[in-house]
Amino acid sequence: MSYTYSNLKTDIRNYTEVDSNVLSDSVLTTIVKNAENRIYREVDSDDNRFYATSNLQSGNRYVTIPSDLRFIRYAQLTDSSGNQTYLEQRDTSFMAEYYDTPGTQSGLPKYYANWDANYWVVAPTPDSTYLITLAYTKQPDSITTSDSATTYVSNKYQDLLLYASLVEAYGYLKGPADMLQYYEQAYEKAALSYATEQLGRRRRDEYEDGVIRTPLKSKSPSA
């Protein structure tokens, strides 16, 4: 079963046994967004991996950050001959020391750093136009955009989204401590299985890594 936002709101109200006079749509929007943000911060999901391409301009070492970027995973340059280079990440103090004449074109960039909320920076300053591919984790879509909306999590990991929302809902309602504890534990179990799939199984290859096996305890024949 997939959750639409309408279905999710109904279940939250049913589980907490309150109606829309207490958990209004505006309150539930905040509750569900908080739940989504908790999930996205705690587990690196493949759903939020994204790629963007643009051009580095000669003499300009600053690159505009995509509006939906949360963090950069890697950056790759391609020159006019098709040669590819991966940039190494450094901090801004290193960049300032490594290349202290930022307005002067120099050569093929080797390093990049997060500059501020709007830009990231490369060094040395490019001496030509280079195609750049930016791999990053994007701001995830929210199920709260409309009653019929769904997301990757609501389609495949309904229990995770429900339990995270119920933790937020019981916190808002100042509900019984035992119920809050119960749903917190339920969320943590669901989040662990989600992380195991996202960070483990989805990033394995049976040919390279072998099939996952559960160790079996057996007695020694001499026992």
C-alpha positions in Angstrom: 0.0 0.0 0.0 1.2 3.5 -0.9 0.5 6.5 1.3 -0.9 9.6 -0.2 -0.9 12.6 2.0 -4.6 12.3 2.5 -4.2 8.7 3.7 -1.4 9.6 6.0 -3.4 12.4 7.7 -6.3 10.0 8.2 -4.1 7.4 9.8 -2.3 9.9 12.1 -5.7 11.1 13.4 -6.9 7.5 13.8 -3.8 6.3 15.6 -3.9 9.3 18.0 -7.7 9.2 18.3 -8.2 12.9 17.7 -10.0 14.7 14.9 -9.2 17.6 12.6 -10.3 20.1 15.3 -7.2 19.1 17.2 -4.8 18.0 14.5 -5.8 20.5 11.8 -4.3 20.3 8.3 -1.9 23.1 9.0 -0.7 21.4 12.2 -0.3 18.1 10.4 1.7 19.7 7.6 4.3 20.9 10.2 4.3 17.5 11.9 4.8 15.5 8.7 7.5 17.9 7.4 9.4 17.5 10.7 9.0 13.7 10.4 10.3 13.8 6.8 13.3 16.0 7.8 14.2 13.6 10.6 14.2 10.6 8.2 16.2 12.4 5.5 18.8 13.7 8.0 19.3 10.3 9.7 19.6 8.1 6.5 21.3 8.8 3.2 18.7 7.7 0.7 19.5 6.9 -2.9 16.2 8.7 -3.8 17.9 12.0 -3.0 21.0 11.5 -5.1 21.1 14.0 -8.0 23.4 15.2 -10.8 23.7 18.6 -12.5 26.0 19.8 -15.2 27.2 23.4 -16.0 30.3 25.1 -17.2 33.2 26.6 -15.3 34.1 29.9 -17.0 37.7 31.1 -17.6 38.8 33.5 -14.9 35.8 32.8 -12.6 36.3 30.3 -9.8 32.9 30.6 -8.2 30.0 28.2 -9.1 26.4 28.8 -8.2 24.9 26.1 -5.9 21.8 24.4 -7.2 18.7 25.7 -5.3 17.8 22.2 -4.1 21.3 21.2 -2.9 21.8 19.9 0.6 25.5 18.7 0.3 28.0 17.9 -2.5 29.0 14.3 -2.9 31.7 14.8 -5.6 32.6 17.1 -8.5 34.0 16.0 -11.9 35.5 18.2 -14.6 35.7 17.4 -18.3 38.0 19.4 -20.6 37.5 20.1 -24.4 39.3 16.8 -25.2 37.0 14.7 -23.1 39.5 14.1 -20.3 37.9 13.7 -16.9 39.2 14.9 -13.6 37.8 14.5 -10.1 38.2 17.5 -7.8 39.4 17.1 -4.2 37.5 18.8 -1.4 39.2 21.2 0.9 38.2 23.9 3.3 38.1 27.6 2.4 41.3 28.5 4.4 43.2 25.9 2.3 41.8 27.5 -0.9 42.9 30.9 0.2 46.4 29.8 1.0 46.8 27.5 -2.0 45.8 30.1 -4.6 45.8 33.7 -3.3 45.1 35.4 -6.6 41.5 34.3 -7.3 40.8 36.8 -10.1 43.7 35.5 -12.2 43.2 32.5 -14.5 45.7 29.8 -13.8 44.9 26.3 -15.0 42.9 23.2 -14.5 41.2 23.3 -11.1 42.3 20.6 -8.6 40.3 21.5 -5.5 36.8 22.6 -4.5 35.2 23.9 -1.3 31.9 25.1 0.0 32.1 28.9 0.0 28.8 30.1 1.4 25.1 29.4 1.2 25.0 30.4 -2.5 28.4 29.4 -4.0 31.1 26.9 -4.0 34.6 27.6 -5.2 37.4 25.9 -7.2 41.2 26.4 -7.2 43.2 27.3 -9.1 41.0 29.7 -11.1 40.1 28.0 -14.4 42.1 29.0 -17.5 39.4 27.7 -19.9 35.8 26.6 -20.1 35.3 23.2 -18.4 32.2 21.1 -18.2 31.5 20.3 -14.6 29.3 17.5 -13.3 28.1 17.9 -9.8 26.9 14.9 -7.8 24.9 16.0 -4.8 22.1 15.1 -2.4 19.1 17.3 -3.1 16.4 18.7 -0.9 13.8 15.8 -0.9 10.3 16.2 -2.1 7.6 16.5 0.6 4.4 14.6 0.6 2.6 17.6 2.0 2.4 19.4 -1.4 -1.1 18.1 -2.0 -3.6 15.5 -0.7 -2.9 13.2 -3.6 0.9 13.6 -3.4 3.2 10.6 -2.8 7.0 10.3 -2.3 9.6 7.6 -2.4 9.3 7.0 1.3 5.5 7.0 1.3 5.4 4.5 -1.6 8.0 2.1 -0.3 8.5 2.6 3.5 5.1 3.5 4.8 5.7 2.3 8.3 8.8 4.5 8.6 6.9 7.7 7.6 3.9 6.8 9.8 6.0 6.1 12.9 8.1 9.2 12.5 4.9 11.3 12.1 3.3 9.7 15.2 6.4 10.5 17.3 6.0 14.2 16.2 2.2 14.0 16.7 2.3 12.6 20.3 5.0 15.2 21.1 2.6 17.9 19.9 -0.3 16.5 21.8 1.7 16.0 24.9 0.3 12.5 24.9 1.0 9.6 27.2 4.8 9.0 27.7 4.4 5.3 27.2 2.8 5.8 23.7 5.5 8.3 22.7 8.1 5.8 23.8 6.4 3.0 21.9 6.3 4.9 18.7 9.8 6.2 19.1 11.1 2.6 19.4 8.9 1.5 16.5 10.4 4.4 14.4 14.0 3.4 15.4 13.4 -0.2 14.3 11.9 0.9 11.0 14.7 3.4 10.5 17.3 0.7 11.1 15.9 -1.6 8.5 15.6 1.4 6.1 19.2 2.3 6.7 20.3 -1.4 6.2 18.6 -1.4 2.8 19.7 2.1 1.7 23.3 2.0 3.0 23.9 -1.7 2.7 21.9 -3.9 0.4 21.3 -1.2 -2.3 25.1 -0.5 -2.5 26.3 -4.1 -2.7 26.8 -6.2 -5.7 26.5 -10.0 -5.4 29.2 -10.6 -8.0 31.7 -8.3 -6.3 30.6 -8.7 -2.7 28.9 -12.1 -2.5 25.5 -13.0 -1.3 24.7 -11.8 2.2 24.8 -14.8 4.5 23.7 -15.2 8.1 26.3 -17.1 10.2 24.9 -20.4 11.5 26.0 -21.8 14.9 26.9 -25.4 14.7 28.6 -27.8 17.1 32.0 -29.1 16.4 31.9 -32.8 15.3 34.3 -33.6 18.2 31.9 -32.0 20.8 
